[in-house]
């Protein structure tokens, strides 16, 4: 009597170690290579967040400027800092934005996209989070721009650790939105060392006055489960 054909063996489920190895490899690729980062850049719709407005301080008073809705994805506010114009901006990136998207947003915020040999420095701002801001010195038009980003409820980490964090959030869908904050102050043309020093002091004073607003912005980037 002929025997019935043996049932085809079902494929073995992937071993956890193999799945984890593949995930780690994908994350490393995304964190190191721009092309890999783009693979995991799968943003969701931009959330509508009612973020607090920036406030005037002792050195900077509110000035006329374009108005935007409090929950707009991008908005700016203008201030007069002893005769120098300062424009503070916020841009909200959707959840699951990858390292490439955050880097592009920060370059747009400073105005340095496509530029070479940009002068940059760090500006200490005690009493706010983050306590150190990246400052870019642009030649045309002359201005200083301070910028920082918030991810996962805290200031964005730089380097490989920061890219890995974003890549992990993009792969797992666990992260909240990212938010880029900038403050740009005009310099005279041509700029002078005393004017640049005064502009740095005005930037520092302005950001120091935003401690509560920046804390709220940071909290808004936390995953929903951690808010």
Secondary structure as UniProt FT lines:
FT   HELIX           16..32
FT   HELIX           34..39
FT   STRAND          61..63
FT   TURN            70..71
FT   STRAND          74..81
FT   TURN            82..83
FT   STRAND          84..93
FT   TURN            95..96
FT   HELIX           99..110
FT   TURN            113..114
FT   STRAND          119..124
FT   TURN            126..127
FT   STRAND          132..138
FT   TURN            139..142
FT   STRAND          143..151
FT   TURN            152..153
FT   STRAND          154..155
FT   HELIX           159..172
FT   STRAND          178..186
FT   HELIX           193..208
FT   TURN            209..210
FT   HELIX           211..220
FT   HELIX           224..226
//
